Structures are given as structure tokens and as C-alpha cells.
Amino acid sequence: MALVKSGWLWRQSCVLRRWKKHWFDLWLDGNLLYYPDENRRTVENRIPMKFNCVNVRAGQECGDILPPDGNTQESLVTVELRDRSKLLLCAESEDDAVAWKMALMDTQFYPVNVYDPYDDHYQAIPFNGHHAAYINQGYCGHGYVPFNVREDPHRYSYGQQMALGMLAGAVTGSALSSLLWLPCWF
């Protein structure tokens, strides 16, 4: 999975409305993750932008939001989410705010192609992160389109099914063995 943009942003908390500095990662599949530091050890929140983002605003479009000390109104970014909440962010500069706005809007509408090896063709589908293997081909130049390969859901379960079948047979045999001798006693 490819990283589209990452960097430090100020985020306004929901309850006390204080500005906190977080490390943000925007992935190609549309997930926006933020961490307390740049080590990326503990994820504070994950926002699937493809499904939850309604609108992204930057600069004067954000309205009457007060930026943190030392920053201007032009460095604000507002992400309006589907549940009618807002993610209020502040970048280090006006150019960085515009870059974050463009990156957030691009991942919202960027198509994800899926390769199905059983049909041997690519499909542009609405992305669903379940049962997909992410492939990162590295930098391939301009025009690079990411794709996901679907895994066979029964690929890794043959041994587990055989073990459970043998266990069920042993339990059934031990439970019914006493009943099979019942006709011989009378």
C-alpha cells in the first residue's frame, strides 16, 4: 500500500477545543491515520476518507475557526465527515494546507483497481478493504495505477478443515460406540 502524504498537522480536539500536534499519514486506499508522534507505534484514529469524507475546505473557506498560536487562517484545513462532525486541522504553512487539501480530495475520488486471478482481468470497483492483499510495486513512473489481488478465501483452510473433521469423527465415534453394542446385549 502506498503512502500519498504524511507530515505534522495540528488537530483541534473535540471536547476541550485545544490544538494538539499529530503525525498524519494519508494512504492511497483513502485511509487517514494520525499518531501522537512520527514513530507510528500507536494509532489514535483511522478515518476512511473514501466513505466518510463529504467535503474538504482550506484557508478562508473554513470560516471563523481560530488557528493555533503562530499560525494564520490560511493554514487551516477542515474535513467534513459523513456523521456531520468536522476534523479541524492546521498545517505549518498555506502551501502545506493547499497540498493537504488536494491530497485529501484526490484520494476521495481516486479509483482502485482489483485484479481477480480467477477471471484474469482488472476491475474498477468500489474499494472494500476486506479479503484484499495490498501490493506495493514501488515507484513505476507517471500513470501508475494501484491494484489489489483478491485471495481465495479457502486457500489456507484445508488443513484446518481436515483437523476439525477428524476431531468431529473421533468425538462422534466415542459417543456412539456404546450405543452400537446395545443390540448385542439383548
N, C-alpha and C positions, 0 to 999 in steps of 0.2 A: 504494500500500500504506500502511496507516495504522499509526501508532506508538501502541501501547497504553500503555506506561510506559517511562520512561527515568530514569536517575539514577546517582549514585555508590553502589557497593557494595564491600565488602571481600570478596576471594575467597582461599580458602586454597589454596596451590599443592600439587601432588600429591607432589612429591619431598621438598622441604625443610620442608613444612608451615608456610610463612611466610604471613602475611596481606599481600596486595597490594591496593591500591585501584584499581578499574577503573570505567570508564563502561559501564553496561549499557543495551541497547535491547531491548525486547520488542515484536515486531511482531505485527500482527493474524493473520498466517498461521501463527503459532506459533514463529517463529524467535527465539531468544535470542542476541544478539550482544554481545560485550564487547570493549572497546577500551582501550588504555593511557591515553588522555585523551579529553576531551569533543569533540575536533575530528573524530573518527570517520574518520581517514585510513587507519589500518591495523587490520584486524580481527584480534584474537588468536584468537578461536574463534567458531564458529557452532554452536548446538545446536538442532536441530529438536525442539521440545517436544512437538508432536503425536505424533511417532513414538517418541521416546526417553525421555520422562518417564514414570516409574512412579508416583511419589508426591512430594508437596511437604509439608514439615514446617516449623513455625516455633516459636520460643520454647523452652519446656521439652520439646516433642516431639523436639527434636534430640538429646537425650541428653547425654553427657559431653564435649561439644566445648567447648574453651576459646576464648572470643571474643578479638578483639584488645584491646590495652590501651585502656582508656577506654570500652569498650562492655560491655553486660550480656548475660546469657544470653538474655534476652527478645528481643534484636535479631537472633538467628541465624535463618537460613533454610537448610534442607537440601533439595536436589533429588536424588532417587534416580533414576538413569538405567537404561535397559534392559540395558546391559552390566555391571550390578552395581557401577558406580562411583557416587560421590557428588560433587555440586557443592556445596561448603560456602560459604555467603555470609553476610555480616553487614551489616545495614542501619545507618543512623545512629540510628534510634530504634525503639522497639517498634511504634509505629503504622506506620512505614515498612515494617517486616518483615511485618506482617499485610497491608498493601496489596500488597507484592510477592507474598506467598503467594496472595492472592486473584486477582491478575492472572495469575500463572503457571497456576493451576488453571483459570481461565476460558478462557485460550487453548488449553488442552489439550482442552477439550470444546466449543469454540465451532464451530458448523458454518460451512463455507464454501460458498456457492452459486456455481455456474458457469452462465453464460449461453451457450448454444450457438446462434449465429445461424442455423445451418442447420436446426435443429428449432424455433426461435423459442419456447423456453421455458427456465425456470430449473430446474436440477437440484441437489439437495444431494448431493454426492459426497464420498468421502474425498479430501482435497486432495493433489494431486501437482503440485509446482512446475514440472514440465517442460511446455513448449509452452503457457504461460499468459501472458497480458498482464495486469499489475496495474493496476487503475484506482482512483484515489483521488478520490472525489466531494467531498471536503471535509466540513465538519460539516453534517449534514442533520437534526439533532434526534434525539430518542429513537426507538428502534426501527429504526435504520439497520442494514441487513444488507449486508455487503460481497459483491461478486461479481467473478468473473473471466471474461473473454471469451476463448473459445478462438480461436486463429488458425488459418487454413487453412495446413497445412504446405507446400502447393505454391504459395502466393501469391507469394513472392519468387524463385522458382527458374526462371521461364520463360526469361529472358534467359540464365541460366547454362546451361540445358539446350540452348538453340539454339546457343550458342557452342561447347559441347562436341560437339554433333552435327556442326557444320561442321568442327571440328578433326579429328574422327574420320573424316569423309568425305575430307578432304584427305590425311590420312596413308594411308588405305586406297587412294585413287586413285593416289598416287605410288608405293606399294609394288606395286600390281597392274598399273601401266601397262606395265612391261617384259614382264610375262607375257602381256598381251593381244596383243603384236606377235609372239610366238613362233610361232604357226601360219603367219604370212605369210612367214617366212624359209625354210620348208621346202617 
